[in-house]
């Protein structure tokens, strides 16, 4: 497997370009058998995920299929810029990123080609894939609430909506609104109750903040443990990683001081988001990209792809890692993940209006 960093590397000579004609590869392939023979046994993946376990999955795919996987690493925005720059000459076959909000940005940039696959449609729940097959969820994470075990009674917080109640004044910890996880969360709240209710919630949470938003999700957990606030909102895998045996001691202690709450279990369910992947429009190795995408949803791949980042698999048949299994099952909000991005602009305006930094 070849993995390349995005910065300054010219890879088109290495990984091959699409034909100069710029036409649709699929139709060329069907009308010209000669073209089919020239499609190299490779697949070029532009990925904003960078976990060692992802590489293990790609290596397993190579071993199983003989198709070489070239990974171009970078953050989501940089990869999108690169795709725009490369245009029709881009060697990209599959685009992988984290959070449905970022998948939406890619969708808006027009990089995806709709894909039909019975395998994917069967394995990936409808709420975790784009309605027209532009992208498919490959891992799942829950945006959960954590509370201080020693200061918050069990059952005192059960819903996202509770965070806006006056009784939590000065107690709520949550990161900046510039973060896509919060934009997607607010997108789901807009989808559930409309813009007005979402804005009222936003104002309530801002009023209750223990401090001006700062740091990442782990920092919110650390701040609860340190007594800066009593409740925080975080992605499940951060808590799971801090709890893990190989985590550093201070983080393990901080994580042990909080109790996880899966919000909204008696109504719409907990907000879940995804890592996802979609076939790139005009991909030179489209069939290989679909094969890889399908491979990612096989049970062994799911165990690695999700487990490596302590996320949930999207397929029902795969077991979760120890830390997640200990939390038990939960009801998830089944609204289609495409909504988080499509409501994202409204979410940004609401954040702005209610002064969530
Ligand atoms: Fe993250």
Boltz pocket constraint, residues with backbone or C-beta under 6 A from the ligand:
constraints:
  - pocket:
      binder: B
      contacts: [[A, 235]]
      max_distance: 6.0
